[in-house]
């Protein structure tokens, strides 16, 4: 189960980014907003997993940092 929580979250971000870019190619602020909202929801799920002791608090922070950086990379240029 190593990193599967993060890998699944990353796949969700990637899928949502592709969908949003295809459906709204000219609305860059909207795409950024949706991706950031999804990222925040996923980060709170990391914190929930940390509370349930599925992952450690440190691991939840690392995943949050990784996912934030990945989400920023998915923003339209």
Beta strands, then each sheet from edge to edge (+ up, - down):
end
